[in-house]
Amino acid sequence: MTTTIRGTTTVGGTTTVGGTTTVGGTTTVGGTTTVGGTTTTPGPGAAHPRVAEGTVLRSRLDTGSGQYRTNRRTQLGLLADLSEQLAAARDGGGERYRDRHRRRGRLLVRERIELLLDRDSAFLELSPLAAWGSGFAVGASVVTGIGVVSGVEVVVIGHDPTVRGGAMNPHSLRKTLRALEIARRNRLPVVNLVESGGADLPSQADLFVGAGRIFHDLSALSAAGVPTIALVFGTATAGGAYVPGMCDYAVLVDGQAKVFLGGPPLVRMATGEQADDEELGGAAMHGRVSGLADHVAVDERDAIRIGRRILSEINWRKLGRGPELPADPPLYDPDELLGIAPADLRLPFDPREVLARVVDGSRFGEYKPEFGTRLVTGWASVHGFAVGVLANAGGILFSAEACKAAEFIQLANQVDTPLLFLQNTTGFMVGTAYERGGIISDGAKMINAVTNSSVPHLTITMAASFGAGNYGMSGRAFDPRLMFAWAGARCAVMGAAQLAGVLSIVGQSAAEAAGRPFDAAADAERRAAIERQIEAESHAFFMSGRLYDDGVLDPRDTRTVLGIALSAAHSAPIEGRRGYGVFRM
């Protein structure tokens, strides 16, 4: 059964029974946490005790106010739109092609994933809106995500053969490469569920050259000692044939798997040889003759069983610390997150209200609370994992915020603590006084600190993410381990009205310089058109469709998603930047 927990698509589900909560393979029972079979109980000597003993946040949110009700109503409308798009992604190629796939005795890709994952464990689907608004199917003909198989956290990459036979288009390529990047940077084994006709040939110009990166990344993962597994359920043609060839383990389904560089028509055209699918690239041939298949499965369920067995035998060990702090739930209802972020991005909000509904026990040890107050920084934990938090209070970043951020990022690196960036900023301050005050050099310090920080970064765009504020708050260009956006978020070089206004001023100046009259009516029309364009292009669905984040969230799922992301990040060592001390600015 494929279930959706609010806005987050899961296979297998996230289950809470009698106070025991399972999140992405992390089980918490009364403060004792088990991750992938490793149990830790926080004690008096646990790391970062200041986090567990931090000040408990006290909410001032008025859930009866008109503003709260307006915010909530707007969010619910956005989430209804999100649910519609997620349903389109789950629909794959549509009812006709799903039925045809089933009549052939095949499982759907999400059914394969559900059988692969441990019972009642969560599946964090990645980039479900890939290709949104592009003309290609939403989801881009491939399902990717992080789940738990035989107690091992893995990245799953599954072709959806109901969408053009699982053929890869430019969006599915970017989605696959992002999943492999997440696997590499977080040291997560990869399970490929293969059934693809290869490249979508009409889009080969935007696909062929970059597709070689898949082979590169699979080879690099293997060289780094990160296991890769291919379960081949159907056709794997041309470049797709190299996926089982590049993986450490290959399981082929007898009578279904067809793995060859060139199918019978191409072979006949190229060589004149006539051969059928089975003798050219069937599972039996690869199991007995070529040696490509390590295992030949009798059917799809047997292939999944073998894949689970392989993962149980790899003797996998996470290299990061386990969760070391009490993982008690927040004191405030996560449902109230729907009413915090205003529909009008120009209105600020206190990010502590978000933290009070996300972090363990609503505890937050704030750092420099009276300095650079438009950026909230401090220590907390999520599902027992220590984090340093940088959260915008809305609006502009001044020099004080930039310096405060740079110093805090260095402190987090000194104590090997991951960083959580909660974005809601319109960028760095502009103007004569601020330029003279050094806003460029101060902003550069913050961006330098983000760039050279080596602890895991997790980024969530809550509302606005404009200008260089996106960079300073660890946007996509700065390689956060995982990045998500709330449904009402917007991301662009600046707000739509501001951008249109800047272009209008430039147009007026150009007309004056050329000595020609300024056409105010035409300018108003251009401004309106530009505002519509920027509104559309800064929309959360548009940005996620282009893989500028890893998914659009229901705000109420923020804590769950962060728990899974932090657990995944701790599969790799957590090591801060060394070689310099903390310099005060």
SULSUL-V452751 format. One line per field, one symbol per residue. psi: psi as a letter, one per 20 degrees, with the letter a starting at -180 (. if undefined). burial: # if it has 16 or more other C-alpha atoms within 10 Angstrom, else .. A space follows every 10 residues. Layout:
psi: ???
burial: ???
This chain:
psi: ppqpocippq phrpppokio ppokjoppok ipppokippp opahjqqlhh ghjrppqoqj pniiqhgghg ggggghghhg gghghhhhgh hcjrgghggg ghhjjqqqhh hggghgqqpj qqoopqlijp jpjihrppik jqpqrpapok jpprppopqn iinljjqprh hhghgghggh gggghjlpqp opopnqjbqn hhkhhjgggh hhhggghghh gghjjoqppp ooibpnqchh highhiqhpp ppppigpooq hprggggghh iiqpqrgghg krggghhhfh jhphpoqhag hhggggghgg hijilppqir qrpjqpkqrq iqphhihhjg pqhoiiprqo ihhghijgrp jkponqplhi pliiopqaqa qpkipqqppo pqjqbqpahg ggggggghgh ghhhklpqpo popnqjaqqr rghhghikhg hghhgghggg gipjqppppp ohdqnqbihh ghklahijlq gqprqqhjqq prhrqggggh gghggggghh gghikqqpnh ghghgggggg ggghggiiqh ggghhjkiaj qpqphijggg ghggghgghj hrqoprpriq appq.
burial: ......#### ####...... #########. ######...# ##....##.. ##.####.#. ......###. ##.###.##. .##.##.### ###...##.. #....##### .######### ########## ##...##### ########## ########## ########## ########## ########## ########## ......##.. #..##.###. ##...##### ########## ########## ########## ####...... ......##.# #######... .##.###.## #.##.###.# #....#.#.# ########## ##.#.##### ###.#..### ########## #######... .######### ########## ########## ########## ####.##### #########. ........## .######.## ..######## ########## ######.### ########## ######..## #..#...#.. .......... ..#...#..# #..##.#### ########## ########## ########## #######... .....
